[in-house]
Amino acid sequence: MIDLRGKRILFTGRLRSFRRFQAQQLATILGAKPVNGIDKKVDILVVGIISKPYDQLLTTQKLTYARTYGIPKIDELAF
């Protein structure tokens, strides 16, 4: 299990196991600080399912930013 205490955490994509607000509540219970926007201060990006039309790249602005600035990414299962 990942230690989330004191970490700024952000979610992107559709989550299978939780609604977004439920995931944010769980993150808070685990000691993390859920945030709503991406910036360099985000510690962990939780990536759910990214679905787009077949001719578009499977990414989000949050995921692209995280890749650019080296923000660690985990999937919903790891969360």
C-alpha positions in Angstrom: 0.0 0.0 0.0 1.2 3.5 -0.8 1.6 5.9 2.0 -0.6 8.9 1.1 -0.2 10.9 4.3 0.5 14.5 3.4 0.4 13.9 -0.3 -1.5 16.1 -2.8 -3.5 13.6 -4.9 -5.4 14.2 -8.1 -7.7 11.8 -10.1 -8.1 11.6 -13.9 -10.2 9.4 -16.0 -13.2 7.3 -15.1 -12.9 5.3 -11.9 -14.4 1.8 -11.8 -14.6 1.2 -8.0 -15.6 4.7 -6.8 -17.3 7.8 -7.8 -14.8 10.7 -7.8 -16.1 12.2 -4.6 -15.9 8.8 -2.9 -12.3 8.4 -4.0 -11.5 11.9 -2.7 -13.1 11.1 0.6 -11.1 7.9 0.9 -7.9 9.8 0.0 -8.7 12.3 2.8 -9.3 9.4 5.3 -5.9 8.0 4.3 -4.2 11.3 5.1 -3.9 12.8 1.5 -5.1 16.1 0.3 -7.2 15.7 -2.8 -6.9 18.6 -5.3 -9.0 19.5 -8.3 -6.3 20.8 -10.7 -3.0 19.8 -12.0 0.2 21.7 -11.1 3.8 21.0 -10.1 2.7 20.6 -6.4 0.7 17.4 -7.1 2.4 14.4 -5.6 0.4 11.6 -7.2 -1.9 11.3 -10.2 -4.4 8.4 -10.0 -5.3 7.4 -13.5 -8.6 5.7 -14.2 -10.0 4.7 -17.6 -9.4 7.1 -20.4 -11.9 6.7 -23.2 -12.0 8.8 -26.3 -13.1 8.3 -29.9 -10.9 5.9 -31.8 -9.0 8.6 -33.8 -7.9 10.5 -30.6 -4.9 9.9 -28.4 -5.9 8.2 -25.1 -4.6 10.9 -22.7 -5.9 13.8 -20.7 -4.4 17.2 -20.0 -3.7 16.1 -16.5 -1.8 13.0 -17.7 0.2 15.0 -20.3 1.2 17.5 -17.6 2.2 14.8 -15.2 4.4 13.2 -17.9 6.0 16.5 -18.7 6.8 17.4 -15.1 7.6 13.9 -13.8 4.6 13.6 -11.4 4.2 9.9 -10.3 1.2 8.1 -11.7 -0.6 5.1 -10.3 -3.7 3.3 -11.4 -6.9 2.9 -9.5 -6.0 -0.6 -8.2 -2.8 0.7 -6.7 -4.7 3.5 -5.0 
